[in-house]
Amino acid sequence: MASIEAWFMDDSDEDHRMPHKLNPNEPVSLKELENIGVFYWKLDADIYETDPVLEKIRKDRGYSYSDIITIDKDKLPNYEDKLKMFFEEHLHLDDEIRYILDGRAYFDVRDREDRWIRIAMTKGDLITLPAGIYHRFTLTETNYTQAMRLFVGEPVWKAYNRPADEFDIRQKYATDSSRACFFWVERDDSSSYMVVRLKRTLSWRYRAGSCCTRPSSCLSDSFRRPRFLEKSRSSELSVQTRVLPTLPVKSRVLPTVPSQQSTVQ
């Protein structure tokens, strides 16, 4: 299956329809996009009206409403104003789902470190951006694209320009993006300890094992369930367990706090 092309952007103020790649280029993988909640499919746009794959995606994800927008100087009213509005950094309170039927465009999204990632969209690309992510949209030098817009239920067009951190959906997105992954590792003496791994872009990986089978699973509620790793599955973790000292029980107990001062429920 073809993969989408994405990269970290430079800081140039040059025409935003240009690629704006760093030198050397720093590509961003599909898995890294999934880590920030961006998902992608490659479909056959020539059969979008009868495509069973698109129909299944819509059914599975509840995309019950759709329309088609053509972004072209001769076809879109208030063309220049709309392009300026699309390119303002903003967020939505719902997911943004776009399917490119023709032409080219760019979606720019912020990663966890607030760096811009540019995603090149071409015919057949279907993408979903999570509610609460800061992003923007622009055409390429071709100045033309046609896209299907999909929604869960009635369409919501409202965009909130940055700063918009006060919205619950933004806070939820920021919190979800740094949730911790918990798993237990067994020591050689049969005791065990909990490892906490924060999910961050470019660091949410283990060379010799992972708490999740794929990054996208960490974005779901199932991510909260503990994952158990046997030390035989990870030589890296196995070495780590052998060098950890066995601590006295009393050293692992939190200091006693008077009940009237305690805030722990």
C-alpha positions as CSV (number, residue, x, y, z in Angstrom):
1,M,0.0,0.0,0.0
2,A,1.3,3.4,-0.9
3,S,2.4,5.6,2.0
4,I,1.8,9.3,2.5
5,E,4.7,11.7,2.3
6,A,5.4,14.0,5.3
7,W,8.3,16.0,6.6
8,F,9.4,18.6,9.2
9,M,9.1,22.1,7.9
10,D,11.7,24.9,7.7
11,D,11.1,28.3,9.2
12,S,11.1,30.2,5.9
13,D,8.4,32.8,5.2
14,E,8.6,32.0,1.5
15,D,5.4,31.3,-0.4
16,H,3.6,28.7,1.8
17,R,2.6,26.8,-1.3
18,M,6.2,25.6,-1.6
19,P,7.3,22.3,0.0
20,H,9.3,24.0,2.8
21,K,11.5,21.0,3.4
22,L,14.6,21.2,5.7
23,N,18.0,20.7,4.2
24,P,18.7,17.8,4.6
25,N,15.1,16.7,4.6
26,E,13.7,15.2,7.8
27,P,10.9,12.8,6.7
28,V,8.1,11.8,9.1
29,S,6.8,8.3,8.9
30,L,3.2,7.1,9.0
31,K,3.8,5.6,12.4
32,E,5.0,8.9,13.7
33,L,1.8,10.5,12.3
34,E,-0.3,7.9,14.1
35,N,1.5,8.8,17.3
36,I,0.0,12.2,17.2
37,G,-3.4,10.9,16.2
38,V,-3.3,11.4,12.4
39,F,-4.5,8.4,10.4
40,Y,-4.3,7.8,6.6
41,W,-5.7,5.5,3.9
42,K,-4.9,5.3,0.2
43,L,-8.0,4.8,-1.9
44,D,-9.1,4.7,-5.5
45,A,-10.6,8.2,-6.0
46,D,-11.9,7.3,-9.4
47,I,-14.6,5.1,-7.9
48,Y,-15.3,7.1,-4.7
49,E,-19.1,6.9,-5.4
50,T,-19.1,3.1,-5.3
51,D,-15.9,2.2,-3.5
52,P,-16.6,-0.6,-1.0
53,V,-13.4,0.3,0.9
54,L,-14.5,3.8,1.5
55,E,-18.0,2.6,2.4
56,K,-16.5,0.3,5.1
57,I,-14.4,3.1,6.5
58,R,-17.4,5.3,6.7
59,K,-19.5,2.6,8.4
60,D,-16.8,1.6,10.8
61,R,-16.0,5.2,11.9
62,G,-19.5,6.6,11.7
63,Y,-18.9,9.1,8.9
64,S,-22.6,9.6,8.0
65,Y,-22.3,13.0,6.3
66,S,-20.2,14.1,3.3
67,D,-20.0,16.8,0.8
68,I,-17.5,17.8,-1.9
69,I,-15.6,21.1,-2.1
70,T,-13.6,22.3,-5.1
71,I,-10.9,24.8,-4.2
72,D,-10.2,26.7,-7.4
73,K,-10.1,30.4,-8.1
74,D,-12.9,30.2,-10.6
75,K,-15.1,27.9,-8.6
76,L,-14.8,28.8,-4.9
77,P,-16.5,32.0,-3.8
78,N,-14.2,34.4,-1.9
79,Y,-11.3,32.2,-2.9
80,E,-8.5,34.4,-1.5
81,D,-10.2,35.0,1.8
82,K,-11.0,31.3,2.2
83,L,-7.3,30.3,1.6
84,K,-6.2,32.8,4.2
85,M,-8.7,31.4,6.6
86,F,-7.6,27.8,5.9
87,F,-4.0,28.7,6.5
88,E,-4.6,30.3,9.9
89,E,-3.4,27.9,12.7
90,H,-6.5,26.5,14.3
91,L,-8.2,23.5,15.9
92,H,-11.7,22.0,15.7
93,L,-13.8,20.4,18.4
94,D,-14.4,17.4,16.2
95,D,-12.1,15.3,14.0
96,E,-11.3,16.7,10.5
97,I,-11.7,14.1,7.8
98,R,-10.7,14.9,4.2
99,Y,-10.5,12.7,1.1
100,I,-8.6,14.2,-1.9
101,L,-10.5,13.4,-5.1
102,D,-8.3,15.4,-7.4
103,G,-5.4,17.9,-7.3
104,R,-2.9,18.4,-4.5
105,A,-2.8,20.1,-1.1
106,Y,-0.9,20.3,2.1
107,F,-2.0,19.8,5.7
108,D,0.4,21.1,8.3
109,V,0.0,19.7,11.9
110,R,1.9,20.4,15.1
111,D,3.8,17.6,16.7
112,R,4.3,17.1,20.5
113,E,7.3,19.5,20.5
114,D,5.2,22.1,18.6
115,R,7.2,21.6,15.3
116,W,5.3,21.8,12.1
117,I,4.9,18.6,10.0
118,R,3.8,19.1,6.4
119,I,1.7,16.3,4.9
120,A,1.5,16.2,1.1
121,M,-2.0,15.2,0.0
122,T,-2.6,13.9,-3.5
123,K,-5.5,12.1,-5.3
124,G,-6.7,9.1,-3.4
125,D,-5.4,10.2,0.0
126,L,-7.9,10.1,2.9
127,I,-6.7,11.6,6.2
128,T,-8.2,12.2,9.6
129,L,-6.9,14.8,12.0
130,P,-7.9,14.4,15.7
131,A,-10.1,17.0,17.5
132,G,-7.9,19.4,19.4
133,I,-4.8,19.2,17.2
134,Y,-3.4,22.5,15.9
135,H,-3.2,22.5,12.1
136,R,-3.7,24.5,8.9
137,F,-4.3,23.8,5.2
138,T,-3.0,25.2,2.0
139,L,-2.8,24.5,-1.7
140,T,0.3,23.6,-3.6
141,E,1.6,25.6,-6.6
142,T,-1.1,23.9,-8.7
143,N,-3.7,26.1,-6.9
144,Y,-6.3,23.4,-7.2
145,T,-7.8,20.5,-5.3
146,Q,-11.1,18.8,-4.9
147,A,-11.9,17.1,-1.6
148,M,-14.6,15.2,0.1
149,R,-15.3,16.4,3.6
150,L,-16.7,13.8,6.0
151,F,-18.3,14.2,9.4
152,V,-19.8,12.1,12.1
153,G,-23.4,13.4,12.2
154,E,-24.2,16.9,11.2
155,P,-21.3,18.9,9.8
156,V,-19.5,21.4,12.2
157,W,-17.5,24.1,10.4
158,K,-16.4,26.2,13.3
159,A,-12.6,26.7,13.6
160,Y,-10.9,28.2,16.6
161,N,-7.6,30.0,15.9
162,R,-4.6,29.6,18.2
163,P,-4.5,30.2,21.1
164,A,-7.4,27.9,21.9
165,D,-5.9,26.0,24.8
166,E,-8.9,26.7,27.0
167,F,-11.1,24.2,25.2
168,D,-11.7,20.9,26.9
169,I,-10.9,19.0,23.7
170,R,-7.5,20.7,23.4
171,Q,-6.7,19.8,27.0
172,K,-7.9,16.2,26.4
173,Y,-5.7,16.0,23.3
174,A,-2.7,17.3,25.1
175,T,-3.3,15.0,28.0
176,D,-3.9,11.9,25.8
177,S,-0.7,12.7,23.9
178,S,1.4,12.3,27.0
179,R,-0.4,9.5,28.7
180,A,1.9,6.9,30.4
181,C,2.2,3.3,29.4
182,F,2.5,0.9,32.4
183,F,3.9,-2.6,32.3
184,W,5.5,-5.0,34.7
185,V,9.0,-6.4,34.4
186,E,10.1,-9.4,36.4
187,R,13.4,-9.4,38.3
188,D,15.7,-12.4,38.5
189,D,14.7,-12.9,42.2
190,S,11.1,-13.3,41.1
191,S,10.0,-9.9,42.3
192,S,8.7,-7.3,39.9
193,Y,8.5,-3.6,39.3
194,M,6.4,-1.3,37.3
195,V,7.9,0.7,34.4
196,V,6.3,3.9,33.3
197,R,6.9,5.0,29.7
198,L,5.6,8.4,28.5
199,K,4.4,8.4,24.9
200,R,6.2,11.2,23.1
201,T,6.9,11.7,19.4
202,L,10.1,10.2,18.1
203,S,10.7,8.5,21.5
204,W,7.7,6.2,21.7
205,R,9.7,3.1,20.6
206,Y,11.7,0.2,22.0
207,R,14.3,-1.6,20.0
208,A,13.6,-4.8,21.8
209,G,9.9,-4.7,22.8
210,S,7.0,-2.3,23.3
211,C,4.1,-2.0,25.6
212,C,1.9,-1.7,22.6
213,T,1.9,-3.7,19.4
214,R,1.4,-0.6,17.3
215,P,1.4,3.2,18.1
216,S,-2.2,3.7,17.1
217,S,-3.4,1.3,19.8
218,C,-2.0,3.7,22.4
219,L,-4.6,6.3,21.3
220,S,-7.5,4.1,22.3
221,D,-9.0,3.4,25.7
222,S,-7.6,-0.1,25.5
223,F,-4.2,1.5,25.9
224,R,-5.0,2.0,29.6
225,R,-4.9,-1.8,30.3
226,P,-1.6,-3.0,31.7
227,R,0.6,-4.9,29.3
228,F,2.9,-7.6,30.7
229,L,6.3,-8.3,29.3
230,E,8.3,-11.4,30.1
231,K,12.0,-10.6,30.4
232,S,12.8,-13.3,27.8
233,R,11.0,-11.1,25.2
234,S,13.4,-8.2,25.7
235,S,17.1,-8.7,26.2
236,E,17.4,-5.0,26.8
237,L,14.9,-5.0,29.7
238,S,16.4,-8.3,31.0
239,V,19.8,-6.7,31.4
240,Q,18.1,-3.8,33.1
241,T,16.5,-6.0,35.7
242,R,19.8,-7.7,36.6
243,V,21.5,-4.5,37.5
244,L,18.7,-3.1,39.6
245,P,19.4,-3.6,43.4
246,T,16.9,-5.3,45.6
247,L,15.6,-2.4,47.7
248,P,14.4,-2.9,51.3
249,V,10.7,-2.8,51.6
250,K,10.7,0.3,53.8
251,S,12.6,2.3,51.2
252,R,9.7,1.9,48.8
253,V,7.0,3.0,51.2
254,L,5.8,6.6,50.9
255,P,6.3,8.8,54.0
256,T,3.3,8.7,56.3
257,V,1.1,11.8,55.9
258,P,-1.3,13.0,58.7
259,S,-4.8,12.1,57.7
260,Q,-6.0,15.7,58.0
261,Q,-3.5,16.8,55.4
262,S,-3.8,13.9,53.0
263,T,-5.4,14.7,49.6
264,V,-5.2,11.2,48.2
265,Q,-8.6,9.6,47.6
